[in-house]
Amino acid sequence: MSQSPTLTAFIGGAVTLGFLAVGLSFLGFWRRTGDSLFLTFAAAFALLAANQGLVVLLQAPSETLSAVYLLRLAAFVLIIWAVLGKNLPKRG
């Protein structure tokens, strides 16, 4: 069963908008608290939004065939780095 390209683009746009909304929420938390964890999460969600938007615009057929998905990898690495940086004990 194949999906309509219009429906695929619509859902991809909605997901992109969702990532941007979450990123803006984390940016607001960062402005209130000054905690770098929130700023890093905002950057990660901006990368996820860029990834999803480019996938839709470029009509990437598969994760294995497009370098655009490296943005998703970068976002997850940022999230892992932020969480570890927040939870690991500080030296010195």
C-alpha positions in Angstrom: 0.0 0.0 0.0 1.5 3.3 -1.0 0.8 6.7 0.7 -0.2 9.8 -1.0 2.8 12.2 -1.5 0.5 15.1 -0.3 -0.3 13.2 2.9 3.4 12.3 3.5 4.4 16.0 3.1 1.6 17.2 5.4 2.6 14.8 8.1 6.2 15.6 7.7 5.4 19.3 8.0 3.4 18.6 11.2 6.3 16.7 12.7 8.7 19.5 11.8 6.4 22.0 13.5 6.2 19.8 16.6 9.9 19.6 16.8 10.2 23.4 16.5 7.5 24.0 19.2 9.3 21.7 21.6 12.6 23.4 20.8 11.1 26.8 21.5 9.7 25.5 24.8 13.2 24.4 25.9 14.5 27.7 24.8 12.0 29.4 27.1 13.0 27.2 30.0 16.6 28.1 29.4 15.8 31.8 29.4 14.1 31.4 32.8 16.6 29.1 34.5 19.9 29.7 32.6 20.5 25.9 32.7 22.6 24.9 29.7 20.8 21.5 29.6 17.7 23.3 28.2 19.7 25.2 25.7 21.3 22.0 24.4 17.9 20.3 24.2 16.6 23.4 22.2 19.5 23.0 19.8 18.9 19.2 19.5 15.2 19.8 18.6 16.2 22.4 16.1 18.4 19.8 14.4 15.6 17.3 14.5 13.3 19.9 12.9 15.9 20.6 10.2 16.3 16.9 9.6 12.5 16.3 9.2 12.1 19.4 7.0 14.9 18.4 4.7 13.6 14.9 4.4 10.3 16.2 3.2 11.7 18.8 0.9 14.3 16.5 -0.7 11.9 13.6 -0.7 14.6 11.3 0.8 13.5 7.7 0.0 15.2 5.9 2.9 17.4 6.5 5.9 20.2 4.5 4.4 20.2 6.5 1.2 20.4 10.1 2.6 23.1 12.0 4.4 20.4 14.2 5.8 19.8 11.7 8.6 23.2 12.6 10.0 21.4 15.7 11.5 19.3 13.2 13.6 22.5 11.5 14.8 23.9 14.9 15.8 20.8 15.7 17.7 20.8 12.5 19.6 24.5 12.9 20.4 23.8 16.4 21.7 21.0 15.0 24.0 23.3 12.2 25.3 26.1 14.7 25.9 23.8 17.1 27.8 22.3 14.4 30.0 25.7 12.9 30.8 27.2 16.4 31.5 24.3 17.1 33.9 24.5 13.8 35.8 28.1 12.8 35.9 30.0 14.1 39.0 32.1 17.1 38.5 35.9 16.7 38.9 38.0 19.1 40.9 
